[in-house]
Structure formats: C-alpha cells, structure tokens
Amino acid sequence: MPFSLPSIQFFVIYCTLSDGWSLYETSVQLGHPSAKGVYEFEMLVEPKLSMSVEHEHGELSIHDYEPDGMAWTEREKSQLRPCLDHHRLLSVPPSTTHRQQQNRSSVLRELALHAERALPGLIQFNGRHNRLSVVNGQSPGPTLVVPEGSEVLIRLKNRLLLESLAIHFHGQTMNNSWFHDGVAPIQQCPVAVRSDFDFRFTAHPAGTHWYHGHFPGGHQSDGLVGAFIVLPKNQQRQRQFQKDYVTILQDWPLVPSWEQEAQMEEGSADFVRGVHGDFDEKYLERPGKKNGTWTILINGKGWHSPKDIRQKPNKLQWTTFRVDEGDRIRFRLIHAGFQRPLVVHIEHHQMEVIATDGSDVVPFRTDALILYPGERFDVRVKALTVPRRPIYRMVVGLAEQFLAEEQEPIYGLADLDYNLIGEAIDRSWDGGKRVDFLLNRCTARPCVLMGCPFGTDGNGTFTTPDRRKFKCHSVDDFQSISKSDNYSSDQWNGAAETHQISLDPERKTVDGFRFQMPTATAPFSTRKETVAEALRVGNCSSPDCSNGTRTPCACFYHKRFPLGKTIQIIFVNNNEQKGATFAAANILRRSVSVHLHGTRFQVQQIAAPRLLGNGKVINPPLAKCCGTENSGGHAAENVHNAVWKDTVVVPYGGHTAIRFYAQNAGWWTAETQQNGRGFVRFAFAVGEDNQMPKASEEFPSDCDVFDPGMEIYAKFLE
C-alpha cells in the first residue's frame, strides 16, 4: 500500500505572504542597478520582537512553537484570560508506523510551508521572545549582492527608539572613502534616532563579506547583521555551482549589546562568565543561566533548549537548504557572532575550502572547520549522487566543547534536504532523531580540522578525551591563488616597517593602553588645529600613562603608517591569567580574532602553541616574541602565495605576523572581534592628514565637543 502523509491541521490561517519566516533558503542572486548604474539599497533599522507577527493597525500576535506536538501556537490576546493560554494554529498529528516516522521530515516540511503563510514576518531566532534590531523587518538582514567595482549606495534609516548607530561593511576596503567605513565617532558621527545617512563606496574586494552595527556595542547581539556579497568580474568559478547559499552563524547571548558594552567598559563583564569565581571553570555560561552564549543560530534559526536539540532534533524547525543529487554547492560561511569560536561539519559530506575573507585559495579539503568571530570561509560541497535519507545535518558547535570539554553542549543545526520519500529512504534511518554531533567517524581514522589556533607534534594528530583524532591546520597553510602583485621583492625584503603589538583581552589593552573613543569626529572638527588634537582623549605619552602600569591608562591609542610603505605587524597574544591551564580548551577560548579596517593583508606566519597527542602543551605561553631578529621585514615566512585576509586569529600564547601595503589613506581601526573577551581596539592612520581624501562640506560633523571658551561665555553674560 502506498504511504500517504498525514494532513496538516489548520486552526487559524493568515493568507498574507511575507519575506519573514520561510522554509527554504534562497541562492545568491545579483541585485539590479538603478538607471544611473548605481546599486542602491535602503536599510530601515527598527526594533522588533522575535516569535511575533505584526498585523494591520499595529496589532501584535505572540507565538510559540511546541516541539512535542510539532505545533505553532498563538498566545491569548484578551486581558480577561490567562496570558499563557494558547490557540493552536498549525500542528501535525502523531505518527504511528515506522514508515511514518521515517517520513517525519516530509511532514515537518509540509508544516513549515504552511507556516510561511500563517506567520508572515515572524523571526524565529531561538524560539524565545527577544527584542531585536532588524533591517527591513529581517534578522539577519537582507543579503546585498553587487558586482565587483560597482558604485554602491546604502541609505541607512535609523528608526530605533533610543540608540544612535552606524553600519560597518566588514571586508570592504572603502578605497578613498574612509569616512564611510562606519566606525563612529572616529570616522563619522553616529546616525541619530529618526535620522538618515547615505553610505557611498566602490565594491572592493570581491567575495563573501557582511555588515553589522558598529555603535554602540555593535548591535550584533541584537540581530543587526547581514551578508554583503561582491561577485567577481570573472564569473568562471561562480558558474561551476548549481546552488550558492549564504550561511550566517551566530552565537547568541541574551544580554543586549548596550549592557555588554557597559559591563566591558566597567570591567564587570560577568555576563560571559555567568557567576563569580574561577575564570577557567566558569567562563562559559551553562545553559539555563541568565547570561552568556545560549543558542547557536544558522541564518537566524536555532533553539533555546540544548536538551531538545539532542533528544528531539527531528521535531524542531531548522534552516533548510534545498539539495539535489550530484549538485555542486557553495556555502558562504560567515561567523557574525559575538563571543565564541564555532566548529562546522556536515554529516557524510566533506567540505573543500575555496576562499576565506573573500580571497580565493587553492582548494583545501577538510572534515570540519573552526571559525572565529568575523571570519568567513567559502566551502564547496559535492552533494551525494545516491542519498539514502531525506536530510543530512550541518552541525555547528562551540569549538572548545567539540574538542575538549565535558559540559552540556550547545549546538545549532541546519538541514540539507534531498526531498526523498517512500521507498527511496533506507529502512534503517530513524527519521532524523540521531545526529552525528561530534564527527564520531574520527575515532577510526584521523579527520582534517582547519582553523586550529594550536599546532600538533609527532604524527601531527590531536586526540580528544573521547578518542577522536584530528589533523590540525591553521589558515597560514592556505595558498592564495592570486600572486602578491602589490609587493615587489624590494618591498618584501628588508623594506617593511615593523610593529610589534601586544594584545591583552583580559585587561582590554593594546601595548598596555586601554583604548578610549574620541569625543570629536576627527577629520571634520573645525575647532582643532590637527586631527591628532581633535582625537586626543587623555595623553598616551603622559608619565601617568606608561606601558605596564598596574591600572591600564585609557587614551586614544593610535599609530601612523606612512603612505606607500609596506607594513608588517606582529600581533602577540599576552592574554595570561594566574592559574589558567594551558591546554586545548583554554587555547581555543583565549585566542582572539583581529580585524583590520581599510585593508586586506597577507598572513605570513601563525606561531601557535604545540600540543602533544594527549592535548597537553609542549611549549609554555610566550611572554615575549618577535625581537630584533624579527624586525626589518624578516619575520615573514611566506612571501609568494600567502593567503589574503582581513580577520585573523592570534593564538593564545603565540603570535601572528601579517603584511600589507599602506595605500589607502585615512583613519582606520583594528579590533578584536570577541566582545565577550573584552573589546580590544586601536586606531591607525595611513598617511598624513593632508594626504587623506576629504569628505564634502555637507558631511555631518556636529558630534564634536561644544566648548565656547570664557571669552564667548562672557559675551553671553553681557
């Protein structure tokens, strides 16, 4: 007898179609230019509540999802009834036979398709009711796709209730338009509530990039993120894919960005520790507490209960990628999160890294991939030619839990949907109840793991406590497809200006100084003689502000790089703490990713601690590195085909050497991306003030300090 799917039961139906909650992800599509050839986008930023639907006249309905009943419900609106009363909107009747259980994914798919109409504009997130900052009603915001070299106009409309903001396009170099890079108040005034601001720039470089809020606290933990894709002029590599999916990964905290920023400034950021006490034992918040990493989201969908994810993943609503047999698929992985390194793998599929931070690399096969906040990796996946079950899972977890720790793990899942039903499904399949969360096949043979912030010794394998084996690689193992055509041999060999920069995320310092934002917008202050005076907050040269003082001095710490010079920076991670164990888990969580604005750079060397096969460290933390033997441009190991990036990991107890050609004049910033570790930042100028492009006279500059002086004040008194 042929199998028939159980019918979906409808209780309330809204017939409005929406760009909100949807079952299937869509492939990357190029936008359309205006009549003038400009790619214009409007970004309306406003507050929104997840798991809710706004109807006519502003009426709001609050919704929940019940995994056990596989049902979408609406909460009671009447004030005369208990507020937790629910009306069932959509549900699935229980299945009884093994074949019905196997086809549960088809039933869930049917439920989701109807939910697209029943829940217009709903944002799922973690299944709870979170206050978000959204772009055009969406979080993540809409994916913006433009061709390389095109003129881009982004019209930002701030309709938040209280907060000013700016937008940073992470990965775009903003050539000759540094004042549109979105770092307020250094490069521009923050865009006030009920105000608009136009960002204009040329799309460069090509590749996978993203945008996010950048004032205050980034708004990343409020949902203000989205993908920004620049398609290359040469479309040959792009045409080899049948499907091209943006995949935004987020580790989701419950504390809003403004509270995180305040706590970090005050040095009381217990929201990432959960409770007071030993840092190593209690840094990562356990699920169920108020703060810390709670959920992992994939394209805005996840679930708040780790227990439900492990025990009933086949009853939850996940981000779904449509897959056909034999497809060549491009997944553009973007870590748009706030705190933790994430590890990604796909059941029964191998990944092949083909680009990072928008730069093409020689294809690198890997079983799993570690991403730190801000990093992007494009991976090529070959779909199975003979799949034996309808869905295979993309699994995203916290890296330290995946490799080292024994605590209640947090995961995010996405479905690769082959749309199989009936006899095409292997009878041994359990309907998706079991998930290979930990890549258990790696106990039989070592698996390849890309993105490790530590090295391995001996046979090159690292063994986890549960006996899984991994061959670890760091991103400096990538080989760039494009040559280093910006650099001549003279520029590389001995001509580089070298800077050693010490990062201490625990104390939130760079070279011993704690960065303080200026009170004026540097390039547009009319009451200051120089940019340096406009930016000066505190005096980093003061005897009371010397490097190494017990209490870090707060000042506008910045560097100036000569225009037309090759710059080498050696970042040293001095994030040490008394009593901290120096093993895989701590290296993973104490390593940081650093993002440079306004330039790409080549990763010349990553010097990381080396671990024995049992996970114990060989070399101790490096208190110092990179002395005179590394000056004058001699630290670099790869000067021919080193990978290009804009965000790179600096290992705990190690250092990372990068190089770039200082050709983009302006004021920029460099910053660590793990806000949960303490936001570490410094500013840098490329070129002298008179060499920098100037903004128009109409550029907003009214966020300076108003100081009329006593002479003018005396006239007021008269």
N, C-alpha and C positions, 0 to 999 in steps of 0.2 A: 504494500500500500504506500503510495507516495506520501511524503511528510508534508504537513501544512503548518505554517507559522501561526501561533496564537495571535488573535487580533488585539490591537491596542484599544484600551477602554478610554473613552473621552467623557469628561465631565464638564469642562468649560473649554471653549476654543476661541482664541482671538485670531482673526484671519489676516492680520497685518503681517506682511513680510518685512524683514529687517536685516541690517548688516551686523546685528549683535551676535547672539549665540548661534552657532552653526555646527553641523556635524563634521563636514569635510573641510580641510584646509585647501586653499587655492594656490595654484602655481604662480610664480613670479611673472607679472605682466608689466611691460613698459608703459609708462604714462603717456599722455598726449600733450604736446606743447600748445601754447597759445598762438594766435595769429602772428605774433612777433617772434615766435620760435622760443619763447621762454617757458620753462616748466614751472608752473605756478601751483602752489598748494596752500590751502587755508588750514591752520591748526587752531581749532577752538578748544581751549583748555578750560574745563569746568569741573565742579565736584559731582560725584555720582556714588551711589550705594550699590555694591555688588549684590547679586541674587535678588534683584528687584527689577520691575518693569514700570516705566512711566507711560501713562495713558493720556487721553485728551484732558485738557484743562489742568494738567499737572498732577492728576491723581496717581498715586504710587501704590503698586501692589508688591508685597513682600513674599518671596518664595523660598522653598526648601526642597532638597532632594533627599529621599529616603532610600538608602541602598538596599535594605532588606526587601522592601516592597517594589523596588525599582520604579519609584513613583515621584513625579513632580507635584508639589502641593503649593497652595496659596494660603497665607495666614489670614485669619479673620480680620476684617476691617472695622466692624462695628465696635464701638466703645462699650456697648452693653453686653458683649460676650467676652469670654476669656481670650486674652490676646494670643495665646498659643494654640487656639483652635485652628484646625487646618481644613481646607477644602481640597480634595484631590482633583488635579487637573488631568494628568496622564499617568497611566500605570500599565503594568504588564501582568497578566495572570500567571500563577505559578506553573512551572513545567514539571512533568511527571516522568517522562521516559528519558532514557539515556540519549536518544537522538535529539529530543527537545533540548536537553542540557547542552549538547554539542552545538546546537544552532542558537544558543543563547545570544551569541554575538549578533546574529541577524535580527533577533528580536530587539536587542538594545539599539541596533542601528535604526530600526523602524521607529522606535520610541524617540530617538534623537531627531529624526527627520520631521516628525510631527512637532517636536519641541521648538524647532526653528520658527514655526508659525505661532505656536501658543505662547512663546516667551520672547517677543520682539525686543531687541536691545539688551537682553539680560547678559551680564558679565558674571561668569561662574566663579572665577578665582579659586579659593579653597573651600567653596561651599558654605562659607560663613558670610556675614553681612559686614563688609569692610567699607570704610569711607575712602574713596579713591579720587585721584586727579586724572581725568581721562582726556583723550584727544578725539574730537569729533564723536563723542559718545562711546569710544572704544578703549580698552586696555588689554593687551598692548595696542598702541595707536595704529593707524593705517600704515601699511608698507608703502614707502615712497620709492619709485623706480624711475631713474633717469639715465640717459646715455652719458658716457664719459665726455668731458669737455663742454657740456651744455650749461647754459645760464639757468640758475635756479632762483626762484623767488618763494620764500616761505613767509606767509603772513600770519604771525602769531597774535592771537586774540586771548588775552588773559581775562577769564570770567570766573576765576576763583573768588572765594568770599573775602579773604583777608591777605593772601600771600602774593608778594611780587615774585617774579620768576624770570629765568632766561632759559634758552634751549641751546644745548651743545650738540653738534653733529660729529659724533665720535668717529674718528678716522679720516675726516675731511681736512685737508691741509689749509684751506682758506687762503690760498695764494693771493697776496696783495689785498686782502680784505680781513686782516686780523681782528678788526673791531666788530666782526660778525661771528666770532668764534663762540660767543655765548658765556664767557666767564665774567659774571658781574661780581663786584663793581670794577674789576681791573680793566676789562675791555669795553664795557658798556654799562649804562645804568640798568638796573633791574627793571623789567617791564611791570609797571604798577597795575593794580586791580582796575579793571574796566579800561585798560589801555591796549593799544595795538603796536606792533613793531614788525618791520619787514627785514628779514634776513636775505641778503643777496650775495651769491657766490658762484664760482665756477666749479662744477662737479669734478673733483680730482682727489685721490686716485680712484680708479675703478675697483670694484669688489664689494664685499659684504661689510656694511657699516651700520651704525644705528644712531638714534637720537635719544636724548633724555634731558630732563630738567636739570638745571645747574645752580639754582639759588632759591631758597637756602636748602642745604642738606641733599640736594639733587633731585628730590621728588621721585627717585627711583623706587623707593619703598612705598610710595603712594600710587604707583602704577603708571607714571608718566614716562613711558619708554615706547620705542617703535623701531622698525627696521628702515634703513636707508640704503638702497641698493643702487650701485652705479655700474651699468653694463658696459663692458669694454668696447672699444671701436671695432676690434677684431672679434667677431661673433663665432668664430670657428669652434672654440671649445664649448661655447654655450649651446650650440646646436646639437651636441652629442647627447643631450639629456632629454628624455621623454617627460620628466617632471622635475620641477625646481621649487623646493619648499624652504621658506623661512622658518627657522625653529628657534624661538626666543626662550631662553632658560632663565628662571629667576628663583633665588632662594628668598622666601617671603617671610619677613618679620611682622609682628603685629603692632610694633611701636611706629607711629608716623615719623616722617623724616624730620620735622621740626623738633620733635622731642629727642631724636637721636643726635641731631646736631648740637642741641643744648647740652646734652649729657656728655658728649665728647669734648666740648669746649670746657666744661666744668671738671673733666677728669673723673666723672662718675658714671661711666657708660656700663652700668651693670645689666643693661638690657641684653647684652650679648653674653653675659656670664650667668645670668639667672639668679644667682644667690651670691652672697659674700663668701669669701674663703679662698681656698687654694685654687689658683687660676687654672692649672693643668687639669684638675679633676672636674671643675665646674664651669669651664669656659663655654662649652657648647650647651645651650639650653635644652633640657629634656622636653619632649612633647608633653603638653598639659600644663606647663607653667605659663605665666603671663607673657613673657617676652622671648626674644631670640628667634632663631630660624624655626619656623613652624611647618611650612609647606614648601615643596618644590613644584613650581609651575612650568608647564610647557605650553607656550602660546596662550597663556592666561588661564589654563585649566589645571587643577590639581585637587587634592582632597586633604582635609584637616586632620583626619584620623590615621596615623600610621598603622594602627591595628586593622582598620578596614582595608587599607591598601594591601596588606599582607594576606588577609584572610578572605576577602571577597572582591578582588580586583575586577572580576567579570561582572560585577553589579554596579560599577561606577562609570561615570561619564568622563571619557578621556579625549584629548586632542587626537584626531584621526587623519592619517594620510592615506589617500587612495593609491593603491599599488596594483599594477597588472604584471602578469608573469613575464619575466625577462626584461623588465624596464631598467633603464639606467637612470638613477635618481640622484639629484644633487640636494643635499641637506645643508642649509646655511646656518650653522650653529652659532648662536650669539649668547654669551653669558652677560645678561643685563641685570644680574643680581647685585646684592648689596654687601654680602659678607663672606661666603664660603666658596672654596674650590669645589667644583662639581665633576663627577665622572660619568661618562656616557658610553653605553654599549647597546647593541641591537641583537635580540635573540636570533641565532642561526644565520646571521649576516655579518660579513666582515666589512669594515669601513676602510676607505682609502682617502687619506687627506690630500687634497689637491690645491688648497690655498689656506693662508692664515692672515688675518687682518687685511684681507683684500689683495694679498700678494700671492701669485701663483708659485707653487713649489713642485719639485719633482715628486710624483705620486708616492705616498708612503702608506703602506698597509699596516693597519693596527686593529686589534680586537677591542680596545677601549681607549678613551681619550679623556684627559683631565683638562678642564678649562678653569682659569681664574677669572674673577670679575673683569669685564672689559674686553676679554679676548674673543676672537671669532675664528672658527675653523670651517672651511667648506669641505665636506666629505662626499665622496662618490660611493654609492651603494648599488650593487647589482641585485635586482630582485630575483627571487627563486624562479626557475623555469617550471618546476613541479612542486608547488607548495602543498603541504599535507594538512593544513589547518587554515581557518579563515584569517586569523590575526597572529602577528608576531609583535612583540613589545619592544619599543625603545625604552630603556631603563636609565633614569638619571638619579644619582645618589650623591650624598656628601662624600668627598674623597677620603677623608680620614676614617669614616665609618666603613667604607668599602674596603679599605686596605688594612686597617689596623685595630679599630676599636670595637669593643663589645658593649654596645648600648642600644637602646631602642632605635632602630634606624629610620631615617626619613627618606622617602622615595617619591619621584614623580614618574608617571608612565605616559606613553603615547602609543597608539595602535597603528601598525602598518596593516591596512585592511585589503586582503586579496579577494574579498567578496565571494567566498566559496560557501556552498550549501549542499546539503544532502550527501550523496554517496562519494563526492569528491573529498570529503573530510575523513581523515584517518580515524578509525573507530577507537583508537587508544587515547584520542585527545579528550581532555576533561572539560572543554568549554571555556578555557581560559582562567581556571581557578589558580593554577600554579604558574608562577613567574620565575624565570631564572634571574633573580635579583643580583647574584654575586658572580656570574660567569663561572659556574661550577665545573665546566669542562676544563678549566685551567689547572685542576688538580692532576689530570692525566698528562698534560703537556704544558709547557710554559706559554702564556699568552703575551702578546705585544701590548705594551701600555705606553702611549705617547703623552708627554706633558709632565713627567715626573720632576719635582724640584729636588730630587736627590739621585745620586748615581748608585751603581751596584758594583760589587767586587767579584773576583774569581770568575765563575762561569757566566756572570752577567745577569743572574736571576735574583729576584727578591721573593721570599716566601712569606705569606701571611700566616697569622696564628692558626687559621683553619686549613693550612697546607695548600692553598692556591699559589701558583708560581707565575711571576711576571718578569718579562724582559723590559726594563725601563729605558725610555729615551726622553731627552729634553728637546726643546724646539731648536736648539742650535745644531741638531742633527739634520734638520731640513736643509735642502739645497734649493736655492732660488733658480727659477727658470730664466729670469732676466738677469743680465750681467750688470756689474757695478759700473754702469756707464757714467754715473755722476762723478766718479772718482778716478783720477789719473794715478799712476804709480807714485808720482811725486807727492800728491796729496796724502796717499796712504803711508808712505814710508818716511816717518820722522817729521812730517809736516803737521800732524794733528795737534790741536790744543787740548790737553788732557785735564779732566776734572775728576777728582775722586769725591763722591758724595755719599755720606753716611746716613742711612735711614734707620730710625728707631721708632717703629709704630707704637710700641708700648708707651713711650714718653711723648709720642706725637711730635718728634723733632726731626729736622734735617740739619746735619752738621752741628747738632746741639742747640739749634734755634727752633722755636715754635712759631710757625707761620701765622701772621695776623693780616687779615684783609685790610686794604687801604680804606680811608674814609672818603676818598675822592676817586673819580674815574680818571685815570692817569692822563691819557693823551688829550683830553679836552678841557682840562682845568685852565681857566683864563686868569686865575689869581696866583698862579705859581710860575716861577721863572723856568723851571725844568720839570721834566717828567719825574725824575727822582724825588724832587721836593713834593710833587703832587701825591706821590705814592707813599711817602715816608710815614710810617707808623712805628714809633719807637726808633731807637737807634741801634742797629746791629753792631756798630763799632764801639759802643759805649763800654767802659771797663766793667760796668754792672751787667753787661750782656755778653760776657765772654763765653766761648765754647767750653762745655764741660762743667758749667756751674750746676749746683745741686738742683736748683729750681730753673728749668729752661726759660730763657728770656723770650718774650713774644715780640716779634718785629716783622717788618716786611722784608723777609729774607729773599734775596734775588741775586741772579748772576747776569752778566752781559757777555754775549758771544759775538766776536767780530763777524761782520757780514763777509761772505766769500771765503770762510775758513772752514776746514774740516775739524769737527769737534768730536772728541772721544770722552764719554762719560763712563766711569766705573762706579756703579751703584753697589754699596756694601750694606748688607742687612745685619745691623747690630742689635736686633730685637732679642736681647738676652734678659733672662729673669732668674733670680736666685732660686735654686731648687728645681728648675724645669728639667724634665727628662728629655734627652736629645735622641729621639727615635722617630720612626716614620710618621706617626700621628702628629707629633709636635712640629716636625719639619713642614708637613702639609699645611697646618693651620697657621704657622708663624711666617711662612713665606708670603710675600706680597707681590701684587702686580702693579707696575708703574706705567702710567700713560703719559706720553708727551704730546702736547698740543702743537699744531702748526708744522709738523714734520713727520716723515717716516724715518726710520733708522734701520741700520743693519745690526743684527745680533751677532757679535763677533765671538763671544765666549760666555758660557754659563758655568761657573765654578761652584759646584754643589757638594754637600757632604756625601760621602760614600758609605753605603750600608753593607753589612755582611748579609749573607743569605737569611739569617735569623732576624733581621730587622735592627740589629744593633749598629751603632755608628762606628766607623773606623776613625775618622778624624774629628777632633773637637770643634766647637764653634770658632770661627775665625774672628778674633778680636780686631785684627788689623789685616789688611791685604793691600796689595797693589802699591808697593812703594816705588822707589826710584826706578827699579827695573821695569816697571810698567808705564813709565812716563814717556813722553816723546813719541807716542803712537805705537809702542811696541807690545801692548797688551793683546792686541787683536790676533786671533789665530786663523780666521777665515777672511781673506780679503778679496776673494774671487767670486764666490756664489753664495755668500751668506744670506740667510732669509731676511726679508724686509718685514718689519712690524711697526706698530705704533703703541702696543701694550705688551709688556714683557714681565716675566716672573723673575724676582730677585730672591733666591733661596735663603731660608733661614740658615745662618752660619756660613754663607757663601757670598759670591758677588756675581754681577752680570756686567759685561762690557759691551757698549753699543757705540756706533759711529753714525754721524750724519753730516751732510754738507749744509752749512748755515747760509741758506739762500733766500729764506722767506722772512723779510724784515718785519719786526713788530714785537709787541709784548705778548708773552705766552706763559703758560703754566705747565708744570709737571706734577703729577699727584698719584698717590697710591689709590687703588680702587676699593680696597676693603675698608669700608667705613666702620665696620664692626671692630676692626683692629685699631681704630684711631686714624683719622683722616690726615695724612701727611702730604704737605704740598710745599713747593717753592715756585717762584716766578723767574722767568728769564727773558731777557731782551736780546733779539737778534739785530745787530746793527746799532748805530747811534740814533738819537731821536730824529735828527734831520734826514736820516736815510729811510725812515719808515713812511709807508703810504699814509696819507691823511684822509680822514673822514670828511664828509661835506659839512658845511657850517650849520646845516639843519639837524645834524646828528644830535640826539638828546644828550645833554651834558649837565642836567640840573640836579644831579645827585651829589654834587660837591658839598663841602662844608661851608656854611654861610658864616663868615667872620668879618663884620663890617669894620672892626677896629675902633679904637677910642675916639679918633678924630671925627669919624662919621657919626658915632653914637652921641658925641657932644652936640652935633648939629640937631639931632633928634630932640635933645633936651631943650634946646633953644626954642 
